[in-house]
Amino acid sequence: MFEAHFQTFEEPEAGVALTARLAALREELARRKLTGFVVPRADQQQNEYVAPSEERLAWLTGFTGSAGLAVVLTHEAAVFVDGRYTLQAAKQVDAKAWAVEPLIDPPPESWLSAHLKPGDRLGFDPWLHTFSAAERLAGACAKAGAELVAVEGNPVDTIWHDRPPPPVAPVAVHGLQFAGIAETEKLKQIRSEIEKLGVDAVVLSDSHAVAWTFNIRGADVAHTPLPLSYALVPKDGRPTVFIDHRKLSNLTRDHLEQSADVREPDALAPTLMALGKSGGSIALDSATAADALSRLIANAGGKPVRGSDPVALLKAAKNATEIAGTKTAHRRDAVALARFLAWVDREAGSGKLTEIDAVEALETFRRDTGALKDVSFPTISGTGPNGAIVHYRVTRKSNRRIARGDLLLIDSGAQYEDGTTDVTRTLAVGEPTDEMRDRFTRVLRGHIAIARAVFPDGTTGAQLDTLARQYLWAAGVDFEHGTGHGVGSYLSVHEGPARISKLGTTPLKRGMILSNEPGYYKTDGFGIRIENLELVVAADITGAEKPMNAFETLTLAPIDRRLIEVAMLSKDELDWLNAYHARVSAEVRPALDEATKAWLDQATAELKP
């Protein structure tokens, strides 16, 4: 039968049971002569998914979202979350012990300025905050006449007696048949960026950058094949990879030593201090480098140079091998998706299926490919009102039956060695309402507008974001998340620096892969999202006066025809949809069994005006 190997549905610890931990932390802070402490949801490299040993925020507060922060003061405490997690935090956090506050507007620093008193000493772990985050905290303290104190040894770790050990998952070589470019060539590209920066060396503090540069993958965190590690690349001489040796087999060590020295992670600090003592200027990634790294370099007499990680853009523009691999991965994934969607259509009307059943079935169909390494994030399977919670994660407690008249929103992805997928489909169970069809069609029109967009070199995601929202805006509605994020090649499903959103300032380059996922969410009613992955390619325009780009759709799965109000579509939109469905059928149908072929024929049949 169906089962999930890569996801769990247990309810996390929550609420009143955790208040003893808060009391214990306050005692530890008093012992250290601190009047407060900041607990971010972060590891040393600001990863989206963190190892169990780094889940300090969840352990202390019960809040399990992927972004957040807690501040503990002597008599007050607050958990800060963004709009995606407001409902979740209210359920998970003990309201008597913690206030739930916004993470973005206003930011936690505003709360700190109002609640800190002159003479207060606010502690923070400089390994868990970037330089700019530490600077913001220092500004808030200064405003209140308080002091920001960098602690040695995290006080949460002192009281967390059964804290899990750090992960030591084995590292694997990511072969050239997947990576496409050898490490020596990638290091040449990085050194060319180092020269442009005018620095002596660059620290790769983002494990994704280390994995990409040295063609390795690992399993230290959930859903992203990361080997937690650092690297130092000097402008001349051999780079050094800092990684726990227990993760390396003789094969992976030999692979790394062909292009780098390999040292334990605790060698990073003395290596940086030695470089600093010689007056070296060292580039650090503002987004992932810990404040502690800046301090180490500066205190030794060196010059930390903060900016963008030069690897991020190199990694984001996929090479020909990675593009071919991701297309193969999407075709494979499409077969699993077709089997799943046909299964939902057959079974959902009975009223016996639940959200968890859907998650388990989809993962099983993907495992049946024989190539699944992991899901690329925990599947979002929300029906009825649960579908309106943007980052909903089903638990045994919240698990809801899929009933006739509901919409089922299913957002999922897979990690294959040749590519990473991410796809959302919204399915009608029984007869949808006119409102559902109207909203779905507006979301679809926005999705098609992005898919058909043509734009000159230098265009940013922020410039395209409006295309996805225009038809929703015309009805006085919107969605509160970005339209799209970058996607890695057997790496993070949420990859920077490019994105399609109001905040997307990075120009889109050929070879980048981005999601296209407008949505609509009616609180306590239903949720709608349509998501495909798009590859940035050259646009073929006769007589174009400058280089123009377009999107090529990678995802191959039918869009639910029952939810489309055809009269609302323009001829061009209808042509796009019919051509997309014809392509899905042509590429996916040959690999299906007869029953699923019959379902696909119906699901991709031409829609008439």
Secondary structure in CASP SS format (residue, H / E / C, confidence):
PFRMAT SS
TARGET T0000
AUTHOR 0000-0000-0000
METHOD secondary structure of the structure
MODEL  1
M C 1.00
F C 1.00
E C 1.00
A C 1.00
H C 1.00
F C 1.00
Q C 1.00
T C 1.00
F C 1.00
E C 1.00
E C 1.00
P C 1.00
E C 1.00
A C 1.00
G H 1.00
V H 1.00
A H 1.00
L H 1.00
T H 1.00
A H 1.00
R H 1.00
L H 1.00
A H 1.00
A H 1.00
L H 1.00
R H 1.00
E H 1.00
E H 1.00
L H 1.00
A H 1.00
R H 1.00
R C 1.00
K C 1.00
L C 1.00
T C 1.00
G E 1.00
F E 1.00
V E 1.00
V E 1.00
P E 1.00
R C 1.00
A C 1.00
D C 1.00
Q C 1.00
Q C 1.00
Q C 1.00
N C 1.00
E C 1.00
Y C 1.00
V C 1.00
A C 1.00
P H 1.00
S H 1.00
E H 1.00
E C 1.00
R H 1.00
L H 1.00
A H 1.00
W H 1.00
L H 1.00
T H 1.00
G C 1.00
F C 1.00
T C 1.00
G C 1.00
S C 1.00
A C 1.00
G C 1.00
L E 1.00
A E 1.00
V E 1.00
V E 1.00
L E 1.00
T C 1.00
H C 1.00
E C 1.00
A E 1.00
A E 1.00
V E 1.00
F E 1.00
V E 1.00
D C 1.00
G H 1.00
R H 1.00
Y H 1.00
T H 1.00
L H 1.00
Q H 1.00
A H 1.00
A H 1.00
K H 1.00
Q H 1.00
V C 1.00
D C 1.00
A C 1.00
K C 1.00
A C 1.00
W C 1.00
A E 1.00
V E 1.00
E E 1.00
P E 1.00
L C 1.00
I C 1.00
D C 1.00
P C 1.00
P C 1.00
P H 1.00
E H 1.00
S H 1.00
W H 1.00
L H 1.00
S H 1.00
A H 1.00
H H 1.00
L C 1.00
K C 1.00
P C 1.00
G C 1.00
D C 1.00
R E 1.00
L E 1.00
G E 1.00
F E 1.00
D C 1.00
P C 1.00
W C 1.00
L C 1.00
H C 1.00
T E 1.00
F H 1.00
S H 1.00
A H 1.00
A H 1.00
E H 1.00
R H 1.00
L H 1.00
A H 1.00
G H 1.00
A H 1.00
C H 1.00
A H 1.00
K H 1.00
A H 1.00
G C 1.00
A C 1.00
E E 1.00
L E 1.00
V E 1.00
A E 1.00
V C 1.00
E C 1.00
G C 1.00
N C 1.00
P H 1.00
V H 1.00
D H 1.00
T H 1.00
I H 1.00
W C 1.00
H C 1.00
D C 1.00
R C 1.00
P C 1.00
P C 1.00
P C 1.00
P C 1.00
V C 1.00
A C 1.00
P C 1.00
V C 1.00
A E 1.00
V E 1.00
H C 1.00
G C 1.00
L H 1.00
Q H 1.00
F H 1.00
A H 1.00
G C 1.00
I C 1.00
A C 1.00
E H 1.00
T H 1.00
E H 1.00
K H 1.00
L H 1.00
K H 1.00
Q H 1.00
I H 1.00
R H 1.00
S H 1.00
E H 1.00
I H 1.00
E H 1.00
K H 1.00
L H 1.00
G C 1.00
V C 1.00
D C 1.00
A E 1.00
V E 1.00
V E 1.00
L E 1.00
S C 1.00
D C 1.00
S H 1.00
H H 1.00
A H 1.00
V H 1.00
A H 1.00
W H 1.00
T H 1.00
F H 1.00
N C 1.00
I E 1.00
R E 1.00
G C 1.00
A C 1.00
D C 1.00
V E 1.00
A C 1.00
H C 1.00
T E 1.00
P C 1.00
L C 1.00
P C 1.00
L C 1.00
S C 1.00
Y E 1.00
A E 1.00
L E 1.00
V E 1.00
P E 1.00
K C 1.00
D C 1.00
G C 1.00
R C 1.00
P C 1.00
T E 1.00
V E 1.00
F E 1.00
I C 1.00
D C 1.00
H H 1.00
R H 1.00
K H 1.00
L C 1.00
S C 1.00
N H 1.00
L H 1.00
T H 1.00
R H 1.00
D H 1.00
H H 1.00
L H 1.00
E H 1.00
Q C 1.00
S C 1.00
A C 1.00
D E 1.00
V E 1.00
R E 1.00
E C 1.00
P H 1.00
D H 1.00
A H 1.00
L H 1.00
A H 1.00
P H 1.00
T H 1.00
L H 1.00
M H 1.00
A H 1.00
L H 1.00
G H 1.00
K H 1.00
S C 1.00
G C 1.00
G C 1.00
S E 1.00
I E 1.00
A E 1.00
L E 1.00
D E 1.00
S C 1.00
A C 1.00
T C 1.00
A C 1.00
A E 1.00
D H 1.00
A H 1.00
L H 1.00
S H 1.00
R H 1.00
L H 1.00
I H 1.00
A H 1.00
N H 1.00
A C 1.00
G C 1.00
G C 1.00
K E 1.00
P E 1.00
V E 1.00
R E 1.00
G E 1.00
S C 1.00
D C 1.00
P H 1.00
V H 1.00
A H 1.00
L H 1.00
L H 1.00
K H 1.00
A H 1.00
A C 1.00
K C 1.00
N C 1.00
A H 1.00
T H 1.00
E H 1.00
I H 1.00
A H 1.00
G H 1.00
T H 1.00
K H 1.00
T H 1.00
A H 1.00
H H 1.00
R H 1.00
R H 1.00
D H 1.00
A H 1.00
V H 1.00
A H 1.00
L H 1.00
A H 1.00
R H 1.00
F H 1.00
L H 1.00
A H 1.00
W H 1.00
V H 1.00
D H 1.00
R H 1.00
E H 1.00
A H 1.00
G H 1.00
S H 1.00
G C 1.00
K C 1.00
L C 1.00
T E 1.00
E H 1.00
I H 1.00
D H 1.00
A H 1.00
V H 1.00
E H 1.00
A H 1.00
L H 1.00
E H 1.00
T H 1.00
F H 1.00
R H 1.00
R H 1.00
D C 1.00
T C 1.00
G C 1.00
A C 1.00
L C 1.00
K C 1.00
D E 1.00
V E 1.00
S C 1.00
F C 1.00
P C 1.00
T C 1.00
I E 1.00
S E 1.00
G E 1.00
T E 1.00
G H 1.00
P H 1.00
N H 1.00
G H 1.00
A H 1.00
I C 1.00
V C 1.00
H C 1.00
Y C 1.00
R C 1.00
V C 1.00
T C 1.00
R C 1.00
K C 1.00
S C 1.00
N C 1.00
R C 1.00
R E 1.00
I C 1.00
A C 1.00
R C 1.00
G C 1.00
D C 1.00
L E 1.00
L E 1.00
L E 1.00
I E 1.00
D E 1.00
S E 1.00
G C 1.00
A E 1.00
Q E 1.00
Y E 1.00
E C 1.00
D C 1.00
G E 1.00
T E 1.00
T C 1.00
D C 1.00
V E 1.00
T E 1.00
R E 1.00
T E 1.00
L E 1.00
A E 1.00
V C 1.00
G C 1.00
E C 1.00
P C 1.00
T C 1.00
D H 1.00
E H 1.00
M H 1.00
R H 1.00
D H 1.00
R H 1.00
F H 1.00
T H 1.00
R H 1.00
V H 1.00
L H 1.00
R H 1.00
G H 1.00
H H 1.00
I H 1.00
A H 1.00
I H 1.00
A H 1.00
R C 1.00
A C 1.00
V E 1.00
F E 1.00
P E 1.00
D C 1.00
G C 1.00
T C 1.00
T E 1.00
G H 1.00
A H 1.00
Q H 1.00
L H 1.00
D H 1.00
T H 1.00
L H 1.00
A H 1.00
R H 1.00
Q H 1.00
Y H 1.00
L H 1.00
W H 1.00
A C 1.00
A C 1.00
G C 1.00
V C 1.00
D C 1.00
F C 1.00
E C 1.00
H C 1.00
G C 1.00
T C 1.00
G E 1.00
H E 1.00
G E 1.00
V C 1.00
G C 1.00
S C 1.00
Y C 1.00
L C 1.00
S C 1.00
V C 1.00
H C 1.00
E E 1.00
G E 1.00
P E 1.00
A E 1.00
R E 1.00
I E 1.00
S C 1.00
K C 1.00
L C 1.00
G C 1.00
T C 1.00
T C 1.00
P E 1.00
L C 1.00
K C 1.00
R C 1.00
G C 1.00
M C 1.00
I E 1.00
L E 1.00
S E 1.00
N E 1.00
E C 1.00
P C 1.00
G E 1.00
Y E 1.00
Y E 1.00
K E 1.00
T C 1.00
D C 1.00
G C 1.00
F E 1.00
G E 1.00
I E 1.00
R E 1.00
I C 1.00
E E 1.00
N E 1.00
L E 1.00
E E 1.00
L E 1.00
V E 1.00
V E 1.00
A E 1.00
A C 1.00
D C 1.00
I C 1.00
T C 1.00
G C 1.00
A C 1.00
E C 1.00
K C 1.00
P C 1.00
M E 1.00
N E 1.00
A E 1.00
F E 1.00
E E 1.00
T E 1.00
L C 1.00
T C 1.00
L C 1.00
A C 1.00
P C 1.00
I C 1.00
D C 1.00
R H 1.00
R H 1.00
L H 1.00
I C 1.00
E C 1.00
V H 1.00
A H 1.00
M H 1.00
L C 1.00
S C 1.00
K H 1.00
D H 1.00
E H 1.00
L H 1.00
D H 1.00
W H 1.00
L H 1.00
N H 1.00
A H 1.00
Y H 1.00
H H 1.00
A H 1.00
R H 1.00
V H 1.00
S H 1.00
A H 1.00
E H 1.00
V H 1.00
R H 1.00
P H 1.00
A H 1.00
L C 1.00
D C 1.00
E H 1.00
A H 1.00
T H 1.00
K H 1.00
A H 1.00
W H 1.00
L H 1.00
D H 1.00
Q H 1.00
A H 1.00
T C 1.00
A C 1.00
E C 1.00
L C 1.00
K C 1.00
P C 1.00
END
